[in-house]
Amino acid sequence: MLNFTVITLFPPMFESPLGHSILKKAQEKGLISVRLVNPRDYTTDKHRTTDDSPYGGGQGMVMKPEPLVAAIEDVKKKLNRPRVILLSPGGKLFDQAEAQRLSRETELVLVCGRYEGIDERVKAFVDEELSVGDYTLSGGELAAMVVIDAVARLIPGVLGNLKSPEEESFAEGLLEYPQYTRPEEFRGMKVPDLLLSGDHERIQSWRRGMSLKLTSERRPDLFSEARLSPEEKQNFRGAMGRLYIALLHHPVYDKNGEVVTTAVTNMDIHDIARSARTYGVRRFYVVTPVKALQKLALKIIAHWEEGYGSQYNHTRKEALALARVKDTLDDAILDVEQECGGKPQRVVTTARPGGNRTSFAELRKMLREDSAPFLLLLGTGWGLTDAVLAQSDYILEPIEGGTNYNHLSVRSAAAIILDRLLGTD
């Protein structure tokens, strides 16, 4: 049995949610209990005051610490090791995983704030803070109702079907598949034939596929925590977008601002290829017009793809298999276009100030939701030329380390960028 104790200035708000449907039945079965405690009962003045104006000025009122802390301490004395939770916009986001965690408790105390908030010192008397979303509510009561309902559903016996919690949205980190019931046809819309077939194995496969499809389309952010098979993970990587990388040795600037061609290095090719393979990049282009440098790059790649290196280190062979050598950036773009059937969106990186920047979060979202290919351009030397930047579709925000030193190697920058764009959240 899980016991909820809610500390609230407005106990009547809970009468309707607790008096109907699943929560009412759960209480009748003795699976959960909900006790309401009013902090006004712990005031000491005749007006039963629970709020006051904020120090330092400002709008609204703030809940006083004395009544809230007195209520919390009294409740804790009467319960066996309760977990005290403050419902707060600044708390950890409440999700299905948090609901699962809390369902294993036996005593939960939910503290509801009101007005402009609570006195900060109250937080020293709670175990944690939880938020139900990035929006503002009039108080913690609605948030407490959400927590009670989401947690109670996970208590064995609360739902009629024991498998229901396992199949609902977010149970495995995915959105739930579409549901249908009678009639078979409604206003010209038919139930999928497969669901009428009686073939349970195919039905389960269809449902799983639809969950993956809906999650990919509507909430791709959930995939980072979802329980996926290796094959599903690989398919999702492909669905995140078609990301290619080009390391440009020309045209780039030297430290004097002259357009030059830089040397190809063994370490850049190795390390960027390994990062590309780790994060699921489609192809890694090394761009240089100098034939001698092309020959060197091809020799490095061949050593690991076909030569002794391919037998010595198989994982390095996998990474270098992504590498291609091209004369120009246009050649790399044409290669992507031929493979994908459309020109790639060009994303450039630069540490130079100015220009409208696209954040990592924005580009990550585009990679997940847009089916178009993207080509990430990395510069060597002292960076990509202004001409390359001017022809780009997006300029990615710079990598900053919080100091005035900004001289990462291109292979280090590439690893950081790929992790921010394609890594797990």
N, C-alpha and C positions, 0 to 999 in steps of 0.2 A: 504493500500500500504506500502511496505517495501522498504526503500531507503538504498542502500549500497554505501558507499564512501570508496574507496581503495587508500591508500597512498603507492605508489610504484615507484621505480626508472625505472621500465620497463612497462609502460602502454600498449605498443603494444602486450605484452604477453596475454592480456585478449581479444583481438579482436576475435580470433577464438572460444573460449569457449562461449563467450557471443553472438556470431553471428549465432548460430545454435540451432536447436532443441528446447527443452523445455525452456531454458533460453531466447532465442530470442523471442519466443511466449509470455512468461511472461512479457517481456518488452513492446512488441507491445500491449498487453492487458492493460497495465498500472498497472499491479499487483506488479511489482518490478521496480526499476531503479538502475543503476550502474554508479557512477561517479568516474573517475580516477584522482588522484591528484599526481603530481610529486614533491617530495621534492627539486629537483634541482631548481624549480621555486622560492624557498625561500632562496637560497644562496645569498651571498653578494660579492663574488669574481668573477673575470672575467672567471675563469676556472670552475665555478659552482661546487665546490668541496663538496662532501657529505661524504667523508671517510678520515681517517687518521690512522697512525700507532698506535698500542696500547701502553699505558704507561706500563712500566715494561718489554717490549719486547715481542716477540712471533711472530708466523706466521700470515700472512694475514693482512687485514685492518679492521677497526671498523667504523661503521657509526657514523658520528658526531651528537651531540645532537641538535645543533642550527637549521639546516634545518628541521629535523623531528619534533621538538617541535613547531617550527613556523608554519609548515603545520598543525599539530594537533590543535593548538590554533585557526588558521584561520578557519579551518573547523568547529570547535565547535561554533564559533561565528555565523556562517551562518545557523546552524542547530538547531532544537528544541530538546534539551536534548538528544543528541546522546549517544550511548554506544560505547566507544572506546576500541578496542580489539587489542592487540599485538599478532601476530602469532609467537610463540616461542617454542622451544623444551622443555623449562622448565615450560610451562604452563599446566593448567588442561587439561586432555585428552578430546578431542572433540568426543562426541558420539551422539546417537540418542536423548537422553534426553537433551543434550545441544542444539542440533538443534531445538528441540521443544521449549525450553526456549527462544532462540534467535528469533524464528519465531513470537513471541508475541511483539517484539520491532517494532518501526517505523523508527528509524534511527540507522544504524550500521556503524561504522567506523573501517575498518580493516587496520592495520599498518603492512607492510611487511618489514622484515629485510633482509639484504644481507651481503655478504662477511663473516667475522668471527663473525658477530653479531652487536648489537647496543650498544652505550654507555649506561651503566647501569642507568644513571640519567634520561633517556627518560621514564623509567617505572613509574616514579612519575606522569606522565601526561596521563596514560592510566587507564582504569577501571579494566581490567583483562587481563590475558594471556591465550591463548589456544594453545594446541599442537594437531596435527592430527595423531600423532603416534610416536613410539619410533624408529625413524630412522632419518637420516640427509638428508635434501634437500638443494639445492643451494640457496634457498631464500624463503621468505614467500608467494610469488605469487601463487605457486601451492597449498599451504595450504589455501590461501584465496579463490581460485576457488572451492576447496572442500567445504568450509564453505558456500559459496554462493549457490552452487548447492543443498547441503543437506538441507539448510534452506528454499530456494525458493520452493522446492517441497512440503513443508508443508503449504504454503500460499494457502488458499481456492481459487480454480479456476485455479491454475497453471497446475495441472494435469487434464486431460480430465475426468477421473473417480474419483468422490469425495471419493470413498472408497479405492482408490489405496494406499494412504499414510498409511491407517490403516492396510493393509494386507501385506505390504512390510517387508523385513527382518528388525529386530530390532524394529519394531513398537510396539510390546508388549514384547520386550526383548528377542525374539526368532528368530532363522533363519527361512526364508520363506520356505514353503512347495514346492515340485517339481512342475514345470509347464509343460504342454504339449499343442501342437496344431496339426493341420493337417500336414501330413497324420496320420491315425490311426496306421499304421505300417511303420517303417523306418529301412531298413536293418536288418530285423528280430527282431527289438525291438518294442514292442507293448505298446500302451497307456493302463494303468490299466483299466480293465473292469468297475470298479466302476465309473470312471469319465465319462463313456459313458452311464451310467444308467439313468441319469436324476433325481436320488434321491438326492435332494439337502441337506437333513439333514445328510445322510450318507456321502456325499461328504465333507461337512463341518467337520464332525467328523474325516474323513480320513486325511484331510489337517491339522487339529490340531494335530493329532497323529504323522504325519510326521514331523511337525515343532518341536515337542517335541523330537522325535527320532534323527533328524539331529542335533539339538542343544546339546543333550546329548552326541552324538558321536564326534562332531567337536568343539563345544564351550560351554562345561559344565559350564565355569565360568559365563556365562550369566544368569544362573538360579537364582543367588543370587538377581538379580534385576527384574526378569521377573514377570509378573502378572499371577500367577497360582492359580488354584482352590485348596482347601484343599486336594482333592484326588490326583491331579497332584503333589503337593508338597510331599505327602507321597510316591508316585511312584518314584519320583526323588530321594528321600532319599534312597530308596532301590537300585536304579541304581548307587548310588555313590560308591558302594562297600559294602562288607560284613565285617563290623568292629565289632570285639569282644574284650572284655577286660578281662584280668586275673590279679587279685591282689594276688601276691605271698607272702605268709608268710614263705615259705621255697622253695628252699634254698636262704637265704639272709645273709648278713654280719651284725655283731654287730660292735660297734665302735672300737673293738680291731682287726677286720679283721677275726674273727672266723665265721664259717658257723653255723647259728642258725635257730631256728623257733620262729617267733615273735607271740605275742598275737593278737587274733582277737578283733577288737573294734567295738562297736555299731555305732559310728559316721562315720567310714570309709565305712562300708557297706551301711548305709543310704545315705550318701552324694554322693558317687560314683554311686550308683544305680540311684539317682535322676539326676545326670549329664548325665548318660548313656541314661536314658529315654528322657531327653530334647533334646539330639543330635542324637537320632535315632540309638544307638548302638544295635546290635542284641542280645547280651548276656553278662552278667557280671559274671565271675567266681571268687569265693573265694577259694584259693588253700592253704590247710594246711593238713599235715598228722596226726596231733594230734586229736584223736577221741573226746576228751573233748572240744576242740576248734571247731571242726565240729558241735558238738551238740549245742554249744552256737550260732554259726552262723545260723544253721537251726532254732533254737528257735526264733532268731530275725526276720528271714524271715517269718516264719510261723505266727508270731504275726500280721504282716501287710498283709499277704496274706489270712489267714484263720481265725485268732482270732479276738479279739475286735478291733484291729487296722484297720482291713479291713473295718469295718463299720464306725469307727471314722474318717478315712482319706483315701478317695478313691484314691486320687492322689498318696499317698505314696504306696498304694497297687499296682498301675500300675508300679511304679518304682521297687519295690522289686520283682515283678514278673519276672524281668530279671535275678535275681541272682540265681546262682547254686553253690553248694559246691563240690569241687573235692579234692581227695587225693593228686594228683600230677599234674604237668604241662602237662605231657604226657596224663593224663586222659582228661584234658581240650582240648588239641589238637585233641584227638580222637573224642570227642564230636562234635567239629567244623567240622571235616572231615566227620563224618557220616551225618551231616545235610547238608553240602554243596557239598559232593561228591569229595572233594579234600583237601589236607593238606593246612592249612593257612600259609600265609607269616608271620613270626614272627618279630615283631617290638619291640625293647627294649628301655627303657628309663634309662638314668644314668647321674648323675651330674659329674662323674669322667672324667677327660680329656683323650684324646687319641682316636684312632680309626677313621675310615672314617664315617662321620656323614651324615645322610639324613636330608635335611631341611624339615620344616613343609610344605613349598610350594610344594616340590617334592612329599612328601607322600600324600598331599591333591590331587594332580593331579592323582596319582596312584589310590586313592580311587574312584575318579570320572570316570576314564577311564578303569580300570582293573576289570574284573568280579571275580577275585580270592578273597577268603576270607583273611582277615588280622586279626591277633591276637596281640593286644597291651598289652605288659607285664609291669606291674607296680610293683616296689619293695617296701617292707616295711623295717623297721630297718635302716641300713646304706647302703641299695641298693642291687641290684641283684648281684649274684656271677659272677665271670669271666667265669665260665663254661656256665651259661645261656647266657651271652653276646656272647660267642664264637659260640654258636649254633643258633644265631639269623640270620635273613636275612637282617635286617636293624637296625642301631643304630640311634635313633632320636636325633637331635640336642638338647642341653640342654635348659632349661628355664633360662633366665638370667634377673636379675632386675636392673643391672647397679651399684650394690654395691658388696662388698666382702662377704656379708652375703648370704648364699645359703642353706637355711634349710626350704623349703616349706613342709607342710604336704602333704602326698600322695594324699589326697582328693582334696586339693587346686591345686596341680600339674595336677591331672586328669582333673579338670574342665577347666584349661587353655589349656591343650593339645587338649581336645575335641573341644573347641571353635575355636582353630586355624585350626583344621583339618576339622571340619564339620559345623562350624558356618557360618553365612552370611558374605560376604566380606564387 
